[in-house]
């Protein structure tokens, strides 16, 4: 036995008390260290997202929503543990829950906990059935509830399979869950009024050239969107209950009565979002005023009667004459999260179509530019003369030279007796295409949808509208073409059996060669033994 072992044991081989005490202290120290590590890790919670599409990296809209929660929100997930979406939903909800203490998440597996599922089904009147593989499926995959409000999220809301034939899907998990949270938050619903009677785009049109998609986004974010006709006898009464007014692409001018009513309401605190593309009189071959010049001038914004052409190849689409172009974004609350690298990295750009330019006028309110053209752009004053002549558009001495503002934002001073935290706000764009339905359907136009949502949030003084782009992920699909099928047949019926046959022949030849060498060696060994025996006999003689 070594000296070290003797120091830990008594003379009769029994472990001493001091040794036991040291061992116990070591165990306690290890437990204390483990406890401290757990405490530190709990206080400094962190997760890393290594997915290629950053599926679990929360957007600014989601973070501002969950971190600003002032009431408890319950999320109930009704997905089976074997559902392909279960893991993704669980991971995303864990990330969201780590940013707030007011969100509780409950997973109710319809297959494992049928009693709990039936209770929820009866409470919210959920329709359920069974799939071909025996799983219970429902028309609501996730329920978001807070106080007396609830919001259903279906499985179709979570993933977009429209591009599955191209080998990819679009994850809408964050978009749907954050939208559900926003939908159940309490508070007064802002009333957004869309004017009609002047050829504006329709709120009831759900096509790519209508405002139906924009309306749906507003309603899902607790806005009440409705159409008002200001051409009636009393436009002031029609505007009375509006928190904000949207004028989307009028083709005829507003009357002086309508303009006065709008100005009076905006002086009283109503905000506005005007999308005023050029208006032409084809018979007189002139560009018409909008009738809203006095309203926009109240905010220091002037409307130029021109038509913008972009001549910079990097700021326009290759086709056309420059009437479709990419304006640059300037720093402002309406462009937060879109300016600079975030737009370049995600590949999102604002696309303007048929735009007029805007001016800063007056010495009072100083509007801020949010969209502008390049230096090579110009605003054509006599559009009809160029249209009759044709050819490439070129600037003349009367035209406005770039860079030109096509988007301005302004805010009036708040009245001393007002209960609002700010005065009336107005955003004017020289184009109306930013709120059309095609912007929510075509990924190339998603920059327009994001900017329109941000503008509406700022105008209505609400948190950012949840308009999170879907995240493209590779789809685990198996596609077999006719050529692939023929190749499989060749591999299965020819190449694989042929390879096995060749291997068998090679093994047979190898073994036969070894057997031949073995027989030859034995014969040679027998011959040598016979020669040695003969030599020995001769020596004995």
C-alpha positions as CSV (number, residue, x, y, z in Angstrom):
1,X,0.0,0.0,0.0
2,X,1.3,3.5,-0.9
3,X,1.9,6.3,1.6
4,X,-1.1,8.3,0.3
5,X,-3.5,5.4,1.0
6,X,-2.1,5.0,4.5
7,X,-2.8,8.7,5.3
8,X,-6.5,8.3,4.5
9,X,-6.9,5.1,6.5
10,X,-6.2,4.2,10.1
11,X,-3.9,1.4,11.0
12,X,-6.7,-1.1,10.9
13,X,-7.7,0.0,7.3
14,X,-10.8,2.0,8.3
15,X,-11.4,5.4,6.5
16,X,-10.9,8.3,9.0
17,X,-13.5,10.9,9.9
18,X,-11.4,13.7,8.4
19,X,-11.4,11.9,5.0
20,X,-15.2,11.5,5.2
21,X,-15.5,15.2,6.0
22,X,-13.3,16.3,3.1
23,X,-15.3,14.0,0.7
24,X,-18.6,15.4,2.0
25,X,-17.4,19.0,1.6
26,X,-16.3,18.2,-2.0
27,X,-19.7,16.8,-2.9
28,X,-21.4,19.9,-1.3
29,X,-19.1,22.2,-3.2
30,X,-19.9,20.5,-6.5
31,X,-23.6,20.8,-5.7
32,X,-23.2,24.5,-4.9
33,X,-21.3,25.2,-8.1
34,X,-24.0,23.4,-10.1
35,X,-26.7,25.4,-8.4
36,X,-24.9,28.7,-9.1
37,X,-24.5,27.8,-12.7
38,X,-28.2,27.1,-13.0
39,X,-29.1,30.4,-11.4
40,X,-26.7,32.3,-13.7
41,X,-28.0,30.6,-16.8
42,X,-31.6,31.2,-15.7
43,X,-31.0,34.9,-15.2
44,X,-29.1,35.2,-18.5
45,X,-31.4,33.2,-20.8
46,X,-30.1,33.0,-24.4
47,X,-30.9,30.9,-27.5
48,X,-29.1,30.8,-30.8
49,X,-30.8,30.5,-34.1
50,X,-28.8,28.5,-36.6
51,X,-31.5,27.9,-39.1
52,X,-30.8,29.2,-42.6
53,X,-34.1,31.1,-42.8
54,X,-33.7,32.5,-39.2
55,X,-37.1,31.0,-38.3
56,X,-36.7,31.7,-34.6
57,X,-35.1,35.2,-34.8
58,X,-37.9,37.6,-33.8
59,X,-38.6,40.7,-35.9
60,X,-38.9,44.2,-34.5
61,X,-42.7,44.1,-34.8
62,X,-42.9,40.9,-32.7
63,X,-40.5,42.2,-30.0
64,X,-42.3,45.5,-29.6
65,X,-45.6,43.7,-29.3
66,X,-44.6,41.1,-26.6
67,X,-42.4,43.5,-24.6
68,X,-45.2,46.0,-24.5
69,X,-47.9,43.7,-23.2
70,X,-49.9,45.2,-20.4
71,X,-52.3,42.3,-20.0
72,X,-52.0,38.5,-19.8
73,X,-52.2,36.6,-23.0
74,X,-52.9,32.8,-23.1
75,X,-51.8,30.7,-26.1
76,X,-53.2,27.2,-26.4
77,X,-51.6,24.9,-29.0
78,X,-53.9,22.1,-30.3
79,X,-51.3,20.2,-32.3
80,X,-50.5,16.5,-31.9
81,X,-46.9,15.7,-30.8
82,X,-46.5,13.8,-34.1
83,X,-47.6,16.8,-36.2
84,X,-44.8,18.2,-38.4
85,X,-45.4,21.7,-37.2
86,X,-45.3,20.8,-33.5
87,X,-41.5,21.3,-33.0
88,X,-41.4,24.6,-34.9
89,X,-44.3,26.1,-33.0
90,X,-42.9,25.0,-29.7
91,X,-39.4,26.5,-30.4
92,X,-40.9,29.8,-31.6
93,X,-43.2,30.2,-28.6
94,X,-40.3,29.5,-26.2
95,X,-38.3,32.4,-27.9
96,X,-41.4,34.7,-27.7
97,X,-42.1,33.7,-24.0
98,X,-38.5,34.5,-23.1
99,X,-39.2,38.2,-23.9
100,X,-42.2,38.7,-21.7
101,X,-43.7,37.5,-18.5
102,X,-47.3,38.0,-19.6
103,X,-47.5,35.2,-22.1
104,X,-48.6,31.7,-21.0
105,X,-48.4,28.8,-23.4
106,X,-50.3,25.5,-23.0
107,X,-49.9,22.5,-25.3
108,X,-53.0,20.2,-25.5
109,X,-52.4,17.1,-27.5
110,X,-55.8,15.9,-28.9
111,X,-54.5,12.3,-29.0
112,X,-53.0,12.1,-25.6
113,X,-55.4,14.4,-23.6
114,X,-58.8,14.0,-25.2
115,X,-60.7,15.2,-22.2
116,X,-58.9,18.6,-22.1
117,X,-59.3,18.9,-25.9
118,X,-63.0,18.3,-25.7
119,X,-63.3,21.0,-23.0
120,X,-61.5,23.5,-25.3
121,X,-63.5,22.3,-28.3
122,X,-66.8,23.1,-26.5
123,X,-65.6,26.4,-25.1
124,X,-64.5,27.8,-28.5
125,X,-66.8,25.7,-30.8
126,X,-63.9,24.1,-32.6
127,X,-64.5,21.6,-35.4
128,X,-62.4,18.4,-35.1
129,X,-61.8,15.2,-37.1
130,X,-59.3,12.5,-37.8
131,X,-56.7,12.3,-40.5
132,X,-55.8,9.2,-42.5
133,X,-53.0,8.4,-40.1
134,X,-55.3,8.6,-37.1
135,X,-54.3,12.0,-35.8
136,X,-56.9,14.4,-34.5
137,X,-57.0,17.5,-36.6
138,X,-58.9,20.7,-35.9
139,X,-59.8,23.9,-37.8
140,X,-57.8,25.9,-35.2
141,X,-54.2,24.8,-34.6
142,X,-53.5,27.6,-32.1
143,X,-55.9,29.7,-29.9
144,X,-54.8,33.1,-28.6
145,X,-57.0,34.5,-25.9
146,X,-56.9,37.5,-23.6
147,X,-59.9,38.6,-21.4
148,X,-63.0,38.3,-23.5
149,X,-61.2,38.2,-26.9
150,X,-59.8,35.2,-28.7
151,X,-58.2,34.6,-32.1
152,X,-58.0,31.4,-34.1
153,X,-54.9,30.4,-36.1
154,X,-55.3,27.5,-38.5
155,X,-52.6,25.2,-39.9
156,X,-52.9,26.9,-43.2
157,X,-52.0,30.2,-41.5
158,X,-48.7,28.8,-40.3
159,X,-47.2,27.5,-43.6
160,X,-47.6,28.6,-47.2
161,X,-47.2,25.7,-49.7
162,X,-47.8,27.7,-52.8
163,X,-44.2,27.2,-54.0
164,X,-43.8,23.6,-52.9
165,X,-43.4,22.5,-56.5
166,X,-40.2,24.6,-56.6
167,X,-38.8,22.8,-53.6
168,X,-39.5,25.5,-50.9
169,X,-42.2,26.5,-48.5
170,X,-42.9,29.8,-46.7
171,X,-43.0,29.8,-42.9
172,X,-45.6,32.2,-41.5
173,X,-45.3,31.1,-37.8
174,X,-44.1,34.4,-36.4
175,X,-46.5,36.4,-38.6
176,X,-49.5,34.4,-37.5
177,X,-48.7,34.1,-33.8
178,X,-47.8,37.8,-33.4
179,X,-50.9,38.8,-35.4
180,X,-53.0,36.7,-33.1
181,X,-51.5,38.4,-30.0
182,X,-52.2,41.8,-31.5
183,X,-55.7,40.8,-32.3
184,X,-56.7,40.1,-28.7
185,X,-55.2,43.1,-27.1
186,X,-57.6,45.4,-25.4
187,X,-58.1,49.1,-25.9
188,X,-60.2,51.2,-28.3
189,X,-60.1,50.1,-32.0
190,X,-59.1,53.0,-34.2
191,X,-61.5,53.8,-37.0
192,X,-59.8,54.2,-40.4
193,X,-62.0,55.8,-43.1
194,X,-61.3,55.3,-46.8
195,X,-62.8,58.0,-49.0
196,X,-64.9,57.1,-52.1
197,X,-66.7,59.0,-54.8
198,X,-63.6,60.2,-56.7
199,X,-62.6,57.0,-58.4
200,X,-60.4,55.8,-55.5
201,X,-59.3,52.2,-55.2
202,X,-62.1,50.1,-53.5
203,X,-61.9,48.6,-50.0
204,X,-64.2,45.8,-51.2
205,X,-61.9,44.8,-54.0
206,X,-59.8,41.8,-53.0
207,X,-57.9,41.5,-56.3
208,X,-54.4,42.6,-56.9
209,X,-55.7,46.1,-57.9
210,X,-57.9,46.6,-54.8
211,X,-57.5,47.4,-51.1
212,X,-59.0,44.2,-49.8
213,X,-55.6,42.8,-48.7
214,X,-54.7,46.1,-46.9
215,X,-58.2,46.1,-45.2
216,X,-57.6,42.5,-43.9
217,X,-54.2,43.6,-42.4
218,X,-55.8,46.5,-40.7
219,X,-58.7,44.5,-39.3
220,X,-56.3,41.8,-38.0
221,X,-54.4,44.5,-36.1
222,X,-57.6,45.8,-34.3
223,X,-58.4,48.6,-36.7
224,X,-61.9,49.2,-38.0
225,X,-61.6,49.9,-41.7
226,X,-64.6,51.3,-43.6
227,X,-65.6,53.3,-46.6
228,X,-67.1,56.8,-46.4
229,X,-68.6,58.8,-49.3
230,X,-67.5,62.5,-48.8
231,X,-69.4,63.6,-52.0
232,X,-72.6,63.6,-50.0
233,X,-74.3,66.7,-48.7
234,X,-72.5,66.7,-45.4
235,X,-68.9,65.5,-45.6
236,X,-68.1,66.8,-42.1
237,X,-70.6,64.4,-40.6
238,X,-69.1,61.5,-42.6
239,X,-65.6,62.3,-41.2
240,X,-66.8,62.9,-37.6
241,X,-66.0,59.5,-36.1
242,X,-62.8,58.9,-38.1
243,X,-59.5,58.6,-36.3
244,X,-57.6,58.7,-39.6
245,X,-58.6,59.1,-43.2
246,X,-57.0,57.4,-46.3
247,X,-57.3,58.8,-49.8
248,X,-56.1,56.1,-52.1
249,X,-55.6,57.1,-55.8
250,X,-58.4,59.4,-56.7
251,X,-59.0,60.0,-60.4
252,X,-61.2,63.1,-60.0
253,X,-60.8,66.2,-57.8
254,X,-62.2,66.8,-54.4
255,X,-64.7,69.7,-54.0
256,X,-64.0,72.8,-51.9
257,X,-66.6,71.6,-49.4
258,X,-64.9,68.3,-49.0
259,X,-61.5,69.9,-48.7
260,X,-62.8,72.3,-46.0
261,X,-64.3,69.4,-44.0
262,X,-61.0,67.5,-44.2
263,X,-59.0,70.5,-43.0
264,X,-61.4,71.2,-40.1
265,X,-61.2,67.6,-38.9
266,X,-57.4,67.5,-39.2
267,X,-57.1,70.7,-37.3
268,X,-59.1,68.9,-34.6
269,X,-56.7,65.9,-34.5
270,X,-57.6,63.5,-37.3
271,X,-54.6,62.1,-39.1
272,X,-54.4,61.2,-42.8
273,X,-52.6,59.0,-45.4
274,X,-52.9,60.5,-48.9
275,X,-51.8,58.5,-51.9
276,X,-52.1,61.0,-54.8
277,X,-50.9,59.8,-58.1
278,X,-51.1,62.1,-61.2
279,X,-54.7,62.9,-62.4
280,X,-55.0,63.5,-66.2
281,X,-57.8,65.0,-68.3
282,X,-57.5,63.0,-71.5
283,X,-59.9,65.3,-73.4
284,X,-58.2,68.6,-72.5
285,X,-54.8,66.9,-72.3
286,X,-53.9,68.5,-69.0
287,X,-53.0,67.4,-65.5
288,X,-55.7,68.1,-63.0
289,X,-55.4,69.2,-59.4
290,X,-56.5,66.9,-56.6
291,X,-58.6,69.4,-54.7
292,X,-56.6,68.6,-51.6
293,X,-53.8,71.1,-52.1
294,X,-55.1,73.4,-49.3
295,X,-55.2,70.4,-46.9
296,X,-51.6,69.3,-47.6
297,X,-50.4,72.9,-47.5
298,X,-51.6,73.0,-43.9
299,X,-48.8,70.4,-43.2
300,X,-46.2,72.2,-45.4
301,X,-46.6,69.8,-48.3
302,X,-47.1,71.0,-51.8
303,X,-48.3,68.8,-54.7
304,X,-46.5,69.2,-58.0
305,X,-48.4,68.7,-61.2
306,X,-45.9,66.6,-63.0
307,X,-45.1,62.9,-63.8
308,X,-41.8,61.5,-62.5
309,X,-39.4,59.6,-64.7
310,X,-36.3,57.8,-63.3
311,X,-33.3,57.8,-65.7
312,X,-30.8,56.1,-63.4
313,X,-30.5,52.4,-64.5
314,X,-29.8,51.3,-60.9
315,X,-33.0,52.9,-59.6
316,X,-35.5,51.7,-62.3
317,X,-36.7,48.5,-63.8
318,X,-35.0,47.5,-67.1
319,X,-38.3,47.6,-69.0
320,X,-40.3,50.8,-69.6
321,X,-39.3,54.4,-69.8
322,X,-38.6,55.0,-66.1
323,X,-42.2,55.3,-64.8
324,X,-41.5,52.3,-62.6
325,X,-38.6,52.9,-60.3
326,X,-37.1,52.2,-56.8
327,X,-37.1,55.3,-54.6
328,X,-34.7,55.5,-51.8
329,X,-35.8,55.5,-48.1
330,X,-35.0,58.3,-45.8
331,X,-34.7,58.1,-42.0
332,X,-38.1,58.6,-40.3
333,X,-40.4,56.8,-37.9
334,X,-42.4,55.4,-40.9
335,X,-39.3,53.8,-42.4
336,X,-37.8,52.4,-39.1
337,X,-36.5,48.9,-39.7
338,X,-36.5,49.4,-43.5
339,X,-33.7,51.9,-44.1
340,X,-30.3,50.7,-45.1
341,X,-28.9,47.2,-44.7
342,X,-32.2,45.6,-43.6
343,X,-33.7,46.3,-46.9
344,X,-30.6,45.2,-48.9
345,X,-30.1,42.0,-47.0
346,X,-33.7,40.8,-47.3
347,X,-33.9,41.9,-50.9
348,X,-36.9,44.1,-50.3
349,X,-37.2,47.4,-52.2
350,X,-40.0,50.0,-52.5
351,X,-41.4,50.1,-56.0
352,X,-43.2,53.3,-57.2
353,X,-45.4,53.3,-60.2
354,X,-46.8,56.4,-61.9
355,X,-45.8,59.0,-59.4
356,X,-45.9,62.8,-59.0
357,X,-43.3,64.7,-57.0
358,X,-43.9,66.7,-53.8
359,X,-42.6,70.0,-52.4
360,X,-41.9,71.5,-49.0
361,X,-43.9,74.8,-48.9
362,X,-44.6,77.5,-46.3
363,X,-42.6,78.6,-43.3
364,X,-44.6,76.7,-40.6
365,X,-44.6,72.9,-40.4
366,X,-41.5,71.4,-41.9
367,X,-42.3,68.0,-43.4
368,X,-39.7,65.2,-43.5
369,X,-38.8,63.4,-46.8
370,X,-39.3,59.6,-46.5
371,X,-39.1,58.7,-50.2
372,X,-37.0,60.3,-52.9
373,X,-35.7,59.7,-56.4
374,X,-32.1,59.7,-57.7
375,X,-30.4,62.8,-59.0
376,X,-31.1,61.7,-62.6
377,X,-34.8,61.6,-62.2
378,X,-37.0,64.5,-63.3
379,X,-40.7,65.6,-63.1
380,X,-42.2,66.1,-66.5
381,X,-44.7,69.0,-66.6
382,X,-46.1,68.5,-70.0
383,X,-46.8,64.8,-70.0
384,X,-49.4,64.9,-72.9
385,X,-46.9,66.6,-75.3
386,X,-44.4,63.8,-74.7
387,X,-47.0,61.1,-75.0
388,X,-48.1,62.3,-78.4
389,X,-44.5,62.6,-79.6
390,X,-43.3,59.4,-78.1
391,X,-39.7,58.3,-77.7
392,X,-37.5,58.2,-74.6
393,X,-38.5,60.9,-72.0
394,X,-35.9,63.7,-71.7
395,X,-36.1,66.7,-69.4
396,X,-36.7,70.2,-70.6
397,X,-36.0,73.5,-69.0
398,X,-39.5,73.6,-67.5
399,X,-39.3,70.2,-65.9
400,X,-38.3,69.6,-62.3
401,X,-34.9,68.0,-61.7
402,X,-33.9,65.4,-59.2
403,X,-33.6,64.3,-56.5
404,X,-37.3,64.7,-56.1
405,X,-39.4,63.9,-53.0
406,X,-42.3,61.5,-53.7
407,X,-43.1,60.9,-50.0
408,X,-43.4,63.4,-47.2
409,X,-44.5,63.1,-43.6
410,X,-45.5,65.9,-41.3
411,X,-47.1,66.5,-37.9
412,X,-49.0,69.5,-36.5
413,X,-48.4,70.9,-33.1
414,X,-50.7,69.4,-30.5
415,X,-53.5,71.6,-29.1
416,X,-53.0,72.6,-25.4
417,X,-56.4,71.2,-24.5
418,X,-56.0,68.0,-26.5
419,X,-56.1,64.6,-24.8
420,X,-53.8,63.1,-27.5
421,X,-50.1,62.9,-27.1
422,X,-49.4,64.4,-30.5
423,X,-51.1,66.6,-33.1
424,X,-52.6,65.4,-36.4
425,X,-50.2,63.5,-38.7
426,X,-50.2,63.4,-42.5
427,X,-48.2,61.2,-44.9
428,X,-48.5,62.1,-48.6
429,X,-47.2,59.8,-51.3
430,X,-47.1,60.8,-55.0
431,X,-48.1,57.2,-56.0
432,X,-51.0,55.0,-55.0
433,X,-49.6,51.5,-55.7
434,X,-48.1,50.9,-52.2
435,X,-51.5,49.8,-50.8
436,X,-52.7,47.6,-53.6
437,X,-53.3,43.9,-53.0
438,X,-50.5,42.8,-55.3
439,X,-47.9,44.0,-52.7
440,X,-49.0,41.3,-50.3
441,X,-49.0,38.5,-52.9
442,X,-45.7,39.2,-54.8
443,X,-42.5,38.9,-52.7
444,X,-40.8,41.4,-55.0
445,X,-43.3,44.0,-53.8
446,X,-43.2,43.2,-50.1
447,X,-41.2,46.3,-49.4
448,X,-44.3,48.3,-50.4
449,X,-46.5,46.3,-48.0
450,X,-44.1,46.8,-45.1
451,X,-43.8,50.5,-45.7
452,X,-47.6,50.9,-46.0
453,X,-48.1,49.1,-42.7
454,X,-45.5,51.3,-41.0
455,X,-47.0,54.5,-42.3
456,X,-50.5,53.4,-41.1
457,X,-49.1,52.6,-37.7
458,X,-47.5,56.1,-37.4
459,X,-50.5,57.9,-38.7
460,X,-52.9,56.1,-36.3
461,X,-50.3,56.3,-33.5
462,X,-50.4,52.6,-32.8
463,X,-47.6,50.0,-32.5
464,X,-46.2,48.6,-35.7
465,X,-48.6,46.6,-37.8
466,X,-47.7,43.0,-37.8
467,X,-46.8,42.5,-41.4
468,X,-43.9,40.1,-41.1
469,X,-42.7,38.6,-44.4
470,X,-42.9,34.8,-44.7
471,X,-39.6,33.1,-44.3
472,X,-38.6,30.8,-47.2
473,X,-37.4,27.3,-46.2
474,X,-36.4,24.3,-48.3
475,X,-39.3,21.8,-48.5
476,X,-38.6,18.1,-47.8
477,X,-40.2,16.9,-51.1
478,X,-39.7,13.9,-53.4
479,X,-40.3,14.7,-57.0
480,X,-39.8,11.9,-59.6
481,X,-39.9,12.9,-63.3
482,X,-40.1,10.5,-66.2
483,X,-36.4,10.7,-66.8
484,X,-35.8,10.1,-63.1
485,X,-38.1,7.1,-63.1
486,X,-36.2,5.5,-66.1
487,X,-32.9,6.1,-64.3
488,X,-34.3,4.3,-61.2
489,X,-35.4,1.4,-63.3
490,X,-31.9,1.1,-64.8
491,X,-30.3,1.2,-61.4
492,X,-32.7,-1.3,-59.8
493,X,-33.0,-3.8,-62.7
494,X,-29.6,-3.5,-64.4
495,X,-26.8,-1.7,-62.5
496,X,-27.4,-3.1,-59.0
497,X,-27.9,-6.8,-60.1
498,X,-25.0,-6.4,-62.5
499,X,-22.8,-5.0,-59.8
500,X,-23.7,-7.9,-57.5
501,X,-23.1,-10.4,-60.3
502,X,-19.6,-8.9,-61.0
503,X,-18.7,-9.0,-57.3
504,X,-19.8,-12.7,-57.1
505,X,-17.7,-13.6,-60.2
506,X,-14.7,-11.8,-58.7
507,X,-15.1,-13.6,-55.4
508,X,-15.4,-17.0,-57.2
509,X,-12.3,-16.4,-59.3
510,X,-10.4,-15.2,-56.3
511,X,-11.3,-18.3,-54.3
512,X,-10.5,-20.6,-57.3
513,X,-7.1,-19.0,-57.7
514,X,-6.3,-19.5,-54.1
515,X,-7.4,-23.2,-54.3
516,X,-5.2,-23.8,-57.3
517,X,-2.2,-22.2,-55.6
518,X,-2.9,-24.4,-52.5
519,X,-3.0,-27.6,-54.6
520,X,0.2,-26.7,-56.4
521,X,1.9,-26.0,-53.1
522,X,0.9,-29.4,-51.7
523,X,2.2,-31.2,-54.7
524,X,5.5,-29.4,-54.6
525,X,5.8,-30.1,-50.9
526,X,5.1,-33.9,-51.5
527,X,7.8,-34.0,-54.2
528,X,10.3,-32.4,-51.9
529,X,9.5,-34.9,-49.1
530,X,10.0,-37.8,-51.5
531,X,13.4,-36.4,-52.6
532,X,14.6,-36.0,-49.1
533,X,13.5,-39.5,-48.2
534,X,15.5,-40.9,-51.2
535,X,18.6,-39.1,-50.2
536,X,18.4,-40.3,-46.6
537,X,18.1,-44.0,-47.8
538,X,21.2,-43.6,-50.0
539,X,23.2,-42.3,-47.1
540,X,22.1,-45.2,-44.9
541,X,23.4,-47.6,-47.5
